Amino acid sequence: METCKHIENVGQSPVGTTFLEVGTGRRINTPLGFWLLRAERIITVDLVLSMKSL
C-alpha cells in the first residue's frame, strides 16, 4: 500500500491515527487497509450516494 510506505518514509506510524479517504465509491480496499494497519478512525466520503436510505 503506497500510503503506508509514504507514512513510514517520513518516520511515522499509521497505528492509532485518523485517515480521511475522499472518493471511496464502491471500492473499500483503502479504508480496509487502514483498518488492518490499526488506524483508530477512518472517515470515508464520496460525492455520489451508492446506497439507498433504509
N, C-alpha and C positions, 0 to 999 in steps of 0.2 A: 504494500500500500504506500503510494508516493507520499501522502500526507504524513504518515508516521516517520518516514525517512527524513523529511524536512524538519519535523519536530526534533528528532534525535540529533540531526546535524547542528542544530543551534543549542544543544545541550539541555533540552527539556524532556519531560516525560508526559505522555498522554494520560497517565493514571490520575484519576481524581479531577480532571479538567472538564470544562464545558465546551461543547462544539456546536456551532451553528452551521447547518448544511442547507444551502439555498438551491432549490430546483430538484428536490428529491424525486418527484414523479413516481413512476411505478417501480423503479429500481431502488431497493433498500440496501444494497451492498455496502455503501459507505457508512450509513448510520449503524448498521450491524457490525461493521468492522470497528467503529469507535467503541461500541458496547463491548466487543470482545477484548479491546485494549484497556478495558476497565475505566472508561470515561465516567465521570459522576453524572453528567447530564448531557443529553443530545437533543437539540432543538432542530426540527426539520420543517421547512416551509416550501410551499410550491404555489405558483400563481393560479394553477388550474386545479379545481376540485376533481379528484378522481373517484371519490366515493359519495354516494347519495346520503343525505341525512336519514337517520333511522327514526 
